[in-house]
Amino acid sequence: MTTAKPVSEWRDVYDFLDQVRLRPGMFVRGGSLLELQAMLYGYRVASEIHGPQPMTDFEHQGPFAEWLWPRLGHNYARSLGWAVEITKAAEASGRAGIDLFFDLLSEFKAERSPEAR
C-alpha cells in the first residue's frame, strides 16, 4: 500500500498520482478530473523544460487516452478529452469520476508493466 511521502521523495508523475489517490481532496478541488488534467498538463510542461524527457502519458492523444478510448466505447474523433469522458462514464454509473480515473489508471499501469508483457 502506498503511504504519504514528501515531494522530495517523488520520482515521477506516478508517484504524484499515488499521493493524489491517497488524498484527492487535498490536491484536486472538488474531485474534478478537469482540475487533475490541468495539473498533469502543468507537470508535462515542467518536465519538458526541466527534465531529461517530457512526460506525455496524459496528453490529449497520449498513451493513456489511446488506451482509454476502446474501454469507454469511444474513438478519438468523438472524444472531448480523457477527463471529460471519464467524468461522463462515472456519472452514468453513479460513481465519482476521480474513483473511476484511479481504477482505470491501475488497469493502465498493470497492462504496461514489464510483468504484463
NUVOKE-223444 format. One record per residue: x, y, z of N, C-alpha, C, O in turn; chain; residue in three letters; residue number from 0. Coordinates in nm, 3 decimals. Each point is the difference from the previous one (the first is absolute). Layout:
<sites>
+---------+---------+---------+---------+---------+---------+---------+---------+---------+---------+---------+---------+-------+------+------+
:     n_u :     n_v :     n_w :    ca_u :    ca_v :    ca_w :     c_u :     c_v :     c_w :     o_u :     o_v :     o_w : chain : resn : resi :
+---------+---------+---------+---------+---------+---------+---------+---------+---------+---------+---------+---------+-------+------+------+
:       X :       Y :       Z :       X :       Y :       Z :       X :       Y :       Z :       X :       Y :       Z :     A :  ala :  NUM :
...
+---------+---------+---------+---------+---------+---------+---------+---------+---------+---------+---------+---------+-------+------+------+
</sites>
This chain:
<sites>
+---------+---------+---------+---------+---------+---------+---------+---------+---------+---------+---------+---------+-------+------+------+
:     n_u :     n_v :     n_w :    ca_u :    ca_v :    ca_w :     c_u :     c_v :     c_w :     o_u :     o_v :     o_w : chain : resn : resi :
+---------+---------+---------+---------+---------+---------+---------+---------+---------+---------+---------+---------+-------+------+------+
:   0.084 :  -0.118 :   0.000 :  -0.084 :   0.118 :   0.000 :   0.088 :   0.125 :   0.000 :   0.104 :   0.005 :   0.067 :     A :  met :    0 :
:  -0.147 :   0.092 :  -0.142 :   0.073 :   0.125 :  -0.009 :  -0.026 :   0.084 :   0.125 :  -0.112 :   0.005 :   0.052 :     A :  thr :    1 :
:   0.216 :   0.060 :  -0.004 :  -0.013 :   0.089 :   0.115 :   0.036 :   0.142 :  -0.043 :   0.064 :   0.021 :  -0.103 :     A :  thr :    2 :
:  -0.106 :   0.075 :   0.184 :   0.031 :   0.139 :  -0.029 :   0.151 :   0.021 :   0.003 :   0.069 :  -0.049 :   0.089 :     A :  ala :    3 :
:  -0.020 :   0.124 :  -0.189 :   0.143 :   0.028 :  -0.009 :   0.019 :   0.149 :  -0.025 :  -0.086 :   0.064 :  -0.061 :     A :  lys :    4 :
:   0.196 :  -0.009 :   0.108 :   0.029 :   0.140 :  -0.034 :   0.035 :   0.011 :  -0.148 :   0.046 :  -0.096 :  -0.062 :     A :  pro :    5 :
:  -0.067 :   0.214 :   0.006 :   0.027 :   0.024 :  -0.141 :   0.144 :  -0.038 :  -0.037 :   0.026 :  -0.048 :  -0.110 :     A :  val :    6 :
:   0.065 :   0.069 :   0.200 :   0.141 :  -0.030 :  -0.028 :   0.024 :  -0.148 :  -0.031 :   0.104 :  -0.036 :  -0.055 :     A :  ser :    7 :
:  -0.198 :  -0.050 :   0.091 :   0.014 :  -0.144 :  -0.026 :  -0.074 :  -0.047 :  -0.125 :   0.009 :  -0.117 :  -0.035 :     A :  glu :    8 :
:  -0.081 :   0.205 :  -0.031 :  -0.071 :  -0.038 :  -0.122 :   0.100 :  -0.012 :  -0.114 :   0.086 :   0.087 :  -0.017 :     A :  trp :    9 :
:  -0.096 :  -0.196 :  -0.062 :   0.091 :  -0.023 :  -0.111 :  -0.060 :   0.039 :  -0.135 :   0.072 :   0.040 :  -0.092 :     A :  arg :   10 :
:  -0.205 :  -0.051 :   0.081 :  -0.062 :   0.023 :  -0.131 :  -0.147 :   0.033 :   0.018 :  -0.049 :   0.013 :   0.112 :     A :  asp :   11 :
:  -0.021 :   0.001 :  -0.223 :  -0.141 :   0.038 :   0.002 :  -0.084 :  -0.105 :   0.072 :  -0.102 :   0.033 :   0.061 :     A :  val :   12 :
:   0.143 :  -0.158 :  -0.067 :  -0.077 :  -0.104 :   0.065 :   0.012 :   0.008 :   0.153 :  -0.094 :  -0.035 :   0.071 :     A :  tyr :   13 :
:   0.208 :   0.080 :  -0.021 :   0.010 :   0.025 :   0.144 :  -0.093 :   0.114 :   0.040 :  -0.066 :  -0.007 :   0.104 :     A :  asp :   14 :
:   0.062 :   0.112 :  -0.187 :  -0.094 :   0.109 :   0.025 :  -0.143 :  -0.052 :   0.003 :  -0.076 :   0.032 :   0.091 :     A :  phe :   15 :
:   0.039 :  -0.113 :  -0.190 :  -0.137 :  -0.052 :  -0.006 :  -0.030 :  -0.094 :   0.117 :  -0.114 :  -0.005 :   0.046 :     A :  leu :   16 :
:   0.213 :  -0.068 :   0.002 :  -0.021 :  -0.082 :   0.120 :  -0.039 :   0.088 :   0.119 :  -0.085 :  -0.038 :   0.080 :     A :  asp :   17 :
:   0.148 :   0.154 :  -0.068 :  -0.031 :   0.091 :   0.110 :  -0.139 :   0.061 :  -0.017 :  -0.072 :   0.019 :   0.098 :     A :  gln :   18 :
:   0.035 :   0.013 :  -0.222 :  -0.134 :   0.052 :  -0.026 :  -0.104 :  -0.105 :   0.036 :  -0.103 :   0.031 :   0.059 :     A :  val :   19 :
:   0.131 :  -0.155 :  -0.094 :  -0.094 :  -0.108 :   0.030 :  -0.023 :  -0.014 :   0.151 :  -0.112 :  -0.024 :   0.045 :     A :  arg :   20 :
:   0.219 :   0.041 :   0.033 :  -0.012 :  -0.009 :   0.146 :  -0.086 :   0.111 :   0.058 :  -0.078 :  -0.021 :   0.092 :     A :  leu :   21 :
:   0.094 :   0.143 :  -0.149 :  -0.070 :   0.116 :   0.056 :  -0.049 :   0.090 :  -0.113 :   0.051 :   0.111 :  -0.019 :     A :  arg :   22 :
:  -0.151 :  -0.157 :  -0.056 :  -0.044 :   0.080 :  -0.116 :  -0.050 :   0.139 :   0.037 :   0.021 :   0.095 :  -0.074 :     A :  pro :   23 :
:  -0.088 :  -0.083 :   0.189 :  -0.052 :   0.130 :   0.040 :   0.109 :   0.102 :   0.027 :  -0.024 :   0.120 :  -0.010 :     A :  gly :   24 :
:   0.141 :  -0.166 :   0.043 :   0.112 :   0.090 :   0.025 :   0.059 :   0.055 :  -0.130 :   0.049 :   0.112 :  -0.004 :     A :  met :   25 :
:  -0.054 :  -0.192 :  -0.101 :   0.064 :   0.038 :  -0.125 :  -0.096 :   0.051 :  -0.107 :   0.035 :   0.089 :  -0.077 :     A :  phe :   26 :
:  -0.155 :  -0.145 :   0.072 :  -0.090 :   0.026 :  -0.112 :  -0.132 :   0.059 :   0.051 :  -0.081 :  -0.070 :   0.062 :     A :  val :   27 :
:   0.062 :   0.196 :  -0.088 :  -0.119 :   0.072 :   0.046 :  -0.127 :  -0.070 :  -0.049 :  -0.021 :  -0.015 :  -0.120 :     A :  arg :   28 :
:  -0.063 :  -0.026 :   0.213 :  -0.127 :  -0.063 :  -0.032 :   0.012 :  -0.133 :  -0.071 :  -0.099 :  -0.050 :  -0.054 :     A :  gly :   29 :
:   0.216 :  -0.010 :   0.054 :   0.018 :  -0.128 :  -0.069 :  -0.012 :   0.012 :  -0.151 :  -0.024 :  -0.099 :  -0.068 :     A :  gly :   30 :
:   0.042 :   0.220 :   0.015 :  -0.019 :   0.026 :  -0.142 :   0.114 :  -0.059 :  -0.083 :   0.117 :   0.031 :   0.022 :     A :  ser :   31 :
:  -0.154 :  -0.115 :  -0.117 :   0.102 :  -0.055 :  -0.089 :   0.055 :   0.106 :  -0.095 :   0.113 :  -0.012 :  -0.046 :     A :  leu :   32 :
:  -0.192 :   0.115 :   0.016 :   0.054 :   0.109 :  -0.080 :   0.112 :   0.072 :   0.074 :   0.099 :   0.041 :  -0.060 :     A :  leu :   33 :
:  -0.115 :  -0.026 :   0.193 :   0.107 :   0.058 :   0.081 :   0.123 :  -0.089 :  -0.003 :   0.112 :   0.049 :  -0.016 :     A :  glu :   34 :
:  -0.133 :  -0.179 :   0.031 :   0.112 :  -0.093 :  -0.002 :   0.068 :   0.002 :  -0.137 :   0.123 :  -0.001 :  -0.008 :     A :  leu :   35 :
:  -0.201 :   0.004 :  -0.098 :   0.058 :   0.004 :  -0.134 :   0.084 :   0.127 :  -0.018 :   0.107 :  -0.005 :  -0.060 :     A :  gln :   36 :
:  -0.154 :   0.118 :   0.112 :   0.077 :   0.124 :  -0.008 :   0.131 :  -0.011 :   0.078 :   0.104 :   0.048 :  -0.045 :     A :  ala :   37 :
:  -0.110 :  -0.112 :   0.161 :   0.122 :  -0.020 :   0.078 :   0.099 :  -0.088 :  -0.076 :   0.121 :   0.027 :   0.001 :     A :  met :   38 :
:  -0.170 :  -0.130 :  -0.065 :   0.088 :  -0.089 :  -0.076 :   0.058 :   0.070 :  -0.122 :   0.112 :  -0.030 :  -0.041 :     A :  leu :   39 :
:  -0.187 :   0.122 :  -0.017 :   0.054 :   0.078 :  -0.111 :   0.115 :   0.088 :   0.052 :   0.104 :   0.011 :  -0.064 :     A :  tyr :   40 :
:  -0.124 :   0.051 :   0.179 :   0.106 :   0.078 :   0.062 :   0.122 :  -0.085 :   0.030 :   0.113 :   0.044 :  -0.020 :     A :  gly :   41 :
:  -0.136 :  -0.165 :   0.068 :   0.110 :  -0.094 :   0.026 :   0.076 :  -0.028 :  -0.129 :   0.123 :  -0.003 :  -0.001 :     A :  tyr :   42 :
:  -0.197 :  -0.018 :  -0.106 :   0.062 :  -0.030 :  -0.128 :   0.086 :   0.116 :  -0.047 :   0.113 :  -0.020 :  -0.045 :     A :  arg :   43 :
:  -0.165 :   0.142 :   0.055 :   0.077 :   0.118 :  -0.041 :   0.128 :   0.011 :   0.083 :   0.108 :   0.024 :  -0.054 :     A :  val :   44 :
:  -0.121 :  -0.041 :   0.185 :   0.118 :   0.009 :   0.087 :   0.100 :  -0.110 :  -0.034 :   0.121 :   0.024 :   0.002 :     A :  ala :   45 :
:  -0.170 :  -0.143 :  -0.032 :   0.093 :  -0.109 :  -0.032 :   0.070 :   0.024 :  -0.133 :   0.114 :  -0.042 :  -0.019 :     A :  ser :   46 :
:  -0.181 :   0.110 :  -0.072 :   0.063 :   0.031 :  -0.127 :   0.108 :   0.107 :   0.019 :   0.106 :  -0.005 :  -0.064 :     A :  glu :   47 :
:  -0.132 :   0.100 :   0.149 :   0.096 :   0.108 :   0.024 :   0.117 :  -0.047 :   0.085 :   0.115 :   0.031 :  -0.030 :     A :  ile :   48 :
:  -0.144 :  -0.106 :   0.136 :   0.103 :  -0.032 :   0.099 :   0.047 :  -0.145 :   0.002 :   0.103 :  -0.031 :   0.059 :     A :  his :   49 :
:  -0.176 :  -0.056 :  -0.123 :   0.034 :  -0.142 :   0.010 :   0.081 :  -0.049 :  -0.116 :   0.017 :   0.070 :  -0.100 :     A :  gly :   50 :
:   0.033 :  -0.190 :   0.112 :   0.077 :  -0.058 :  -0.110 :  -0.088 :  -0.033 :  -0.120 :   0.046 :   0.001 :  -0.114 :     A :  pro :   51 :
:  -0.173 :  -0.029 :   0.140 :  -0.095 :  -0.024 :  -0.109 :  -0.140 :   0.033 :   0.050 :  -0.031 :  -0.021 :   0.117 :     A :  gln :   52 :
:  -0.054 :   0.073 :  -0.206 :  -0.134 :   0.037 :   0.044 :  -0.087 :  -0.121 :   0.031 :   0.012 :  -0.105 :  -0.064 :     A :  pro :   53 :
:  -0.099 :   0.119 :   0.162 :  -0.098 :  -0.102 :   0.035 :  -0.122 :   0.024 :  -0.089 :  -0.060 :   0.107 :   0.006 :     A :  met :   54 :
:   0.024 :  -0.203 :  -0.088 :  -0.110 :   0.019 :  -0.095 :  -0.118 :  -0.095 :   0.023 :  -0.096 :   0.003 :  -0.078 :     A :  thr :   55 :
:   0.100 :  -0.086 :   0.179 :  -0.102 :  -0.103 :   0.018 :  -0.143 :   0.055 :   0.005 :  -0.093 :  -0.067 :  -0.045 :     A :  asp :   56 :
:   0.074 :   0.187 :   0.098 :  -0.135 :   0.051 :   0.023 :  -0.039 :   0.113 :  -0.093 :  -0.095 :   0.073 :   0.029 :     A :  phe :   57 :
:   0.166 :  -0.058 :  -0.138 :  -0.038 :   0.100 :  -0.100 :  -0.130 :  -0.044 :  -0.067 :  -0.042 :  -0.115 :   0.012 :     A :  glu :   58 :
:  -0.020 :   0.209 :  -0.082 :  -0.130 :  -0.026 :  -0.064 :   0.006 :  -0.122 :  -0.091 :  -0.095 :  -0.078 :  -0.004 :     A :  his :   59 :
:   0.203 :   0.061 :  -0.069 :   0.017 :  -0.115 :  -0.089 :   0.111 :  -0.092 :   0.049 :   0.058 :  -0.075 :  -0.078 :     A :  gln :   60 :
:  -0.029 :   0.080 :   0.207 :   0.108 :  -0.079 :   0.056 :  -0.038 :  -0.146 :   0.023 :  -0.112 :  -0.041 :  -0.031 :     A :  gly :   61 :
:   0.205 :  -0.035 :   0.083 :  -0.021 :  -0.144 :   0.021 :  -0.122 :  -0.033 :   0.087 :  -0.073 :  -0.095 :  -0.030 :     A :  pro :   62 :
:   0.050 :   0.171 :   0.135 :  -0.116 :  -0.028 :   0.086 :  -0.130 :   0.018 :  -0.077 :  -0.089 :  -0.085 :   0.007 :     A :  phe :   63 :
:   0.078 :   0.195 :  -0.083 :  -0.121 :   0.026 :  -0.078 :  -0.022 :  -0.108 :  -0.106 :  -0.111 :  -0.050 :  -0.017 :     A :  ala :   64 :
:   0.217 :   0.013 :  -0.054 :  -0.013 :  -0.104 :  -0.102 :  -0.043 :  -0.132 :   0.061 :  -0.079 :  -0.073 :  -0.060 :     A :  glu :   65 :
:   0.129 :   0.042 :   0.178 :  -0.038 :  -0.122 :   0.070 :  -0.144 :   0.009 :   0.047 :  -0.073 :  -0.100 :  -0.001 :     A :  trp :   66 :
:   0.031 :   0.218 :   0.042 :  -0.131 :   0.020 :   0.062 :  -0.117 :  -0.007 :  -0.096 :  -0.103 :  -0.059 :   0.032 :     A :  leu :   67 :
:   0.117 :   0.117 :  -0.152 :  -0.116 :   0.013 :  -0.089 :  -0.074 :  -0.131 :  -0.025 :  -0.122 :  -0.002 :   0.013 :     A :  trp :   68 :
:   0.188 :  -0.107 :  -0.047 :  -0.076 :  -0.124 :  -0.023 :  -0.073 :  -0.048 :   0.126 :  -0.108 :  -0.058 :  -0.010 :     A :  pro :   69 :
:   0.164 :   0.083 :   0.127 :  -0.064 :  -0.044 :   0.125 :  -0.128 :   0.076 :   0.027 :  -0.093 :  -0.052 :   0.063 :     A :  arg :   70 :
:   0.088 :   0.177 :  -0.110 :  -0.121 :   0.081 :   0.019 :  -0.092 :  -0.006 :  -0.121 :  -0.105 :   0.064 :  -0.002 :     A :  leu :   71 :
:   0.144 :  -0.141 :  -0.099 :  -0.083 :  -0.014 :  -0.119 :   0.002 :   0.122 :  -0.089 :  -0.097 :   0.029 :  -0.069 :     A :  gly :   72 :
:   0.208 :   0.044 :   0.069 :   0.013 :   0.120 :  -0.082 :   0.114 :  -0.016 :  -0.099 :   0.087 :  -0.087 :   0.013 :     A :  his :   73 :
:  -0.091 :   0.175 :  -0.112 :   0.118 :   0.015 :  -0.084 :   0.051 :   0.141 :   0.022 :  -0.072 :   0.086 :   0.051 :     A :  asn :   74 :
:   0.195 :  -0.062 :  -0.089 :   0.061 :   0.129 :   0.031 :  -0.079 :   0.116 :  -0.060 :  -0.012 :   0.104 :   0.064 :     A :  tyr :   75 :
:  -0.041 :  -0.119 :  -0.184 :  -0.068 :   0.110 :  -0.068 :  -0.116 :   0.056 :   0.082 :  -0.028 :   0.120 :  -0.007 :     A :  ala :   76 :
:  -0.039 :  -0.203 :   0.084 :  -0.113 :   0.045 :   0.081 :   0.043 :   0.053 :   0.136 :  -0.080 :   0.063 :   0.070 :     A :  arg :   77 :
:   0.198 :  -0.087 :  -0.034 :   0.046 :   0.025 :   0.136 :   0.013 :   0.149 :   0.032 :   0.046 :   0.080 :  -0.081 :     A :  ser :   78 :
:  -0.088 :  -0.047 :   0.202 :   0.020 :   0.134 :   0.053 :   0.120 :   0.006 :   0.092 :   0.027 :   0.103 :   0.062 :     A :  leu :   79 :
:   0.045 :  -0.212 :  -0.053 :   0.114 :  -0.009 :   0.089 :  -0.028 :  -0.102 :   0.109 :  -0.115 :  -0.025 :   0.034 :     A :  gly :   80 :
:   0.220 :  -0.033 :   0.020 :  -0.018 :  -0.109 :   0.096 :  -0.072 :   0.045 :   0.125 :  -0.080 :  -0.076 :   0.055 :     A :  trp :   81 :
:   0.104 :   0.197 :  -0.007 :  -0.065 :   0.045 :   0.124 :  -0.151 :   0.010 :  -0.018 :  -0.076 :  -0.045 :   0.086 :     A :  ala :   82 :
:   0.033 :   0.103 :  -0.197 :  -0.144 :   0.014 :  -0.026 :  -0.064 :  -0.136 :  -0.020 :  -0.108 :  -0.027 :   0.054 :     A :  val :   83 :
:   0.173 :  -0.059 :  -0.132 :  -0.060 :  -0.130 :  -0.030 :  -0.008 :  -0.090 :   0.123 :  -0.099 :  -0.071 :   0.018 :     A :  glu :   84 :
:   0.200 :   0.074 :   0.067 :  -0.007 :  -0.080 :   0.124 :  -0.107 :   0.057 :   0.092 :  -0.073 :  -0.076 :   0.063 :     A :  ile :   85 :
:   0.062 :   0.208 :  -0.055 :  -0.104 :   0.062 :   0.083 :  -0.138 :  -0.042 :  -0.047 :  -0.086 :  -0.034 :   0.081 :     A :  thr :   86 :
:   0.064 :   0.036 :  -0.212 :  -0.130 :  -0.042 :  -0.055 :  -0.029 :  -0.147 :   0.033 :  -0.110 :  -0.033 :   0.042 :     A :  lys :   87 :
:   0.209 :  -0.052 :  -0.061 :  -0.018 :  -0.143 :   0.029 :  -0.029 :  -0.022 :   0.148 :  -0.082 :  -0.084 :   0.036 :     A :  ala :   88 :
:   0.149 :   0.158 :   0.048 :  -0.021 :  -0.013 :   0.145 :  -0.140 :   0.045 :   0.038 :  -0.069 :  -0.068 :   0.077 :     A :  ala :   89 :
:   0.025 :   0.180 :  -0.131 :  -0.135 :   0.049 :   0.029 :  -0.105 :  -0.101 :  -0.045 :  -0.099 :  -0.022 :   0.070 :     A :  glu :   90 :
:   0.120 :  -0.038 :  -0.186 :  -0.095 :  -0.099 :  -0.051 :  -0.008 :  -0.123 :   0.089 :  -0.104 :  -0.065 :   0.007 :     A :  ala :   91 :
:   0.213 :   0.034 :   0.062 :   0.001 :  -0.118 :   0.086 :  -0.020 :   0.034 :   0.148 :   0.002 :  -0.089 :   0.085 :     A :  ser :   92 :
:  -0.022 :   0.217 :  -0.055 :  -0.023 :   0.041 :   0.139 :   0.125 :   0.001 :   0.086 :  -0.010 :  -0.009 :   0.122 :     A :  gly :   93 :
:   0.125 :   0.020 :  -0.184 :   0.127 :   0.001 :   0.074 :   0.061 :   0.138 :  -0.004 :  -0.038 :   0.086 :  -0.080 :     A :  arg :   94 :
:   0.134 :  -0.065 :   0.167 :   0.079 :   0.122 :  -0.004 :   0.103 :  -0.013 :  -0.111 :   0.063 :  -0.104 :  -0.014 :     A :  ala :   95 :
:  -0.047 :   0.209 :  -0.064 :   0.094 :  -0.002 :  -0.111 :   0.142 :  -0.032 :   0.043 :   0.071 :  -0.074 :  -0.068 :     A :  gly :   96 :
:  -0.030 :   0.131 :   0.179 :   0.138 :  -0.022 :   0.046 :   0.022 :  -0.147 :   0.037 :   0.109 :  -0.053 :  -0.022 :     A :  ile :   97 :
:  -0.212 :  -0.011 :   0.077 :   0.013 :  -0.143 :   0.033 :   0.013 :  -0.084 :  -0.126 :   0.083 :  -0.091 :  -0.007 :     A :  asp :   98 :
:  -0.165 :   0.122 :  -0.093 :   0.009 :  -0.074 :  -0.127 :   0.135 :   0.025 :  -0.066 :   0.061 :  -0.093 :  -0.053 :     A :  leu :   99 :
:  -0.013 :   0.217 :   0.056 :   0.132 :   0.029 :  -0.056 :   0.106 :  -0.088 :   0.062 :   0.081 :  -0.060 :  -0.072 :     A :  phe :  100 :
:  -0.079 :   0.051 :   0.204 :   0.106 :  -0.078 :   0.065 :  -0.015 :  -0.150 :  -0.025 :   0.100 :  -0.071 :  -0.005 :     A :  phe :  101 :
:  -0.222 :   0.023 :  -0.010 :  -0.018 :  -0.141 :  -0.038 :   0.057 :  -0.024 :  -0.141 :   0.071 :  -0.098 :  -0.024 :     A :  asp :  102 :
:  -0.104 :   0.189 :  -0.068 :   0.051 :  -0.012 :  -0.136 :   0.152 :   0.016 :  -0.004 :   0.068 :  -0.071 :  -0.074 :     A :  leu :  103 :
:  -0.015 :   0.163 :   0.153 :   0.144 :   0.018 :   0.005 :   0.070 :  -0.126 :   0.049 :   0.106 :  -0.037 :  -0.052 :     A :  leu :  104 :
:  -0.164 :  -0.030 :   0.150 :   0.058 :  -0.126 :   0.049 :   0.005 :  -0.104 :  -0.111 :   0.099 :  -0.070 :  -0.015 :     A :  ser :  105 :
:  -0.207 :   0.060 :  -0.063 :  -0.003 :  -0.094 :  -0.112 :   0.105 :   0.037 :  -0.105 :   0.072 :  -0.086 :  -0.051 :     A :  glu :  106 :
:  -0.064 :   0.214 :   0.020 :   0.097 :   0.050 :  -0.099 :   0.141 :  -0.035 :   0.043 :   0.079 :  -0.053 :  -0.079 :     A :  phe :  107 :
:  -0.046 :   0.082 :   0.203 :   0.135 :  -0.029 :   0.050 :   0.028 :  -0.150 :   0.001 :   0.110 :  -0.043 :  -0.034 :     A :  lys :  108 :
:  -0.209 :  -0.037 :   0.073 :   0.020 :  -0.145 :   0.005 :   0.026 :  -0.056 :  -0.139 :   0.086 :  -0.088 :  -0.016 :     A :  ala :  109 :
:  -0.157 :   0.137 :  -0.083 :   0.018 :  -0.049 :  -0.137 :   0.134 :   0.044 :  -0.059 :   0.053 :  -0.066 :  -0.090 :     A :  glu :  110 :
:   0.001 :   0.176 :   0.138 :   0.128 :   0.051 :  -0.051 :   0.120 :  -0.050 :   0.079 :   0.114 :   0.023 :  -0.039 :     A :  arg :  111 :
:  -0.139 :  -0.090 :   0.147 :   0.112 :  -0.046 :   0.084 :   0.079 :  -0.108 :  -0.073 :  -0.054 :  -0.071 :  -0.084 :     A :  ser :  112 :
:   0.183 :   0.061 :   0.116 :   0.081 :  -0.104 :  -0.063 :  -0.054 :  -0.141 :   0.023 :   0.014 :  -0.087 :  -0.086 :     A :  pro :  113 :
:  -0.076 :   0.064 :   0.202 :  -0.055 :  -0.132 :   0.030 :  -0.116 :  -0.036 :  -0.093 :  -0.023 :  -0.118 :  -0.027 :     A :  glu :  114 :
:  -0.050 :   0.220 :  -0.021 :  -0.115 :  -0.026 :  -0.087 :   0.043 :  -0.032 :  -0.143 :  -0.078 :  -0.055 :  -0.078 :     A :  ala :  115 :
:   0.200 :   0.089 :   0.045 :   0.048 :  -0.021 :  -0.138 :   0.054 :  -0.137 :  -0.022 :   0.043 :  -0.032 :  -0.111 :     A :  arg :  116 :
+---------+---------+---------+---------+---------+---------+---------+---------+---------+---------+---------+---------+-------+------+------+
</sites>
